[in-house]
Amino acid sequence: MIEFHLDGRSGVAPYLQLVQQVRRAVRLGLLVEGDRLPTVKEVVAKIAINPNTVLKAYRELEHEGLVSPRPGLGTFVTRSATDSPVAAYGPLRTELLAWLARARAAGLDDEGIEALFVTTFKAYAEESA
């Protein structure tokens, strides 16, 4: 089951952070069709968030067709990732972990690593366009 977290410094609305976390988990194969999301009460208790925010995120995911509520049972993933084989992520993750270790050894903290990654990612996207 997914464990949500919020980053108050991200500038991203809390409900969108939840939506993005579910999307990523589905894409990476961490959540598959039939998996149950935490109940609204469980999310509220775990991360101290307004229940309406969780409901808004779940409605957005339902609208996208990623999840479906089942009254009395919970909210379940209805679709798995189909555009990339999950097996391909393993070697990439290993390489990324090695890169993160080198970044730490170079003295970068979390914020520095994130800034370097985001700016490099954006530059790559612009060059590829």
Phi, psi and omega in degrees: 000143180289144173244115182283155172214156179238144175244104182294344181266357187286335184081003179260134180305141182306319181295324179290328176297319178296316179301313181298322180294322178291315179304313180297316181298322177292314181300322182274358179081011178284332172240132180234167180309129180099344178291144179264134172282158176300148176293162178303316180299320180295318180294315180301315181293325185282318186239011176051066181233155178293133180304326180295330177293317178295315179300320179297318179296315181296323177295320178298316179295324177293317179299325179283349181083013180277329182225164177216130178282144173236108184310129179082351182245324181133195180246128188238146176291131182249355184215141175255162178294137181234352187271344179217139177289129182300328181301331180290340183285333183304303179298323178295320178296320178298315178297319180294320177298320177295318178298318179298321178297319178294322179296317177298317180297332178280356176098007180281139174266182182305315182295320179294319178297314180297316180298316179297315181296311184297315181293322178293318179299315180295319179296319177297316181297321179292320180292326183283341184284000000 
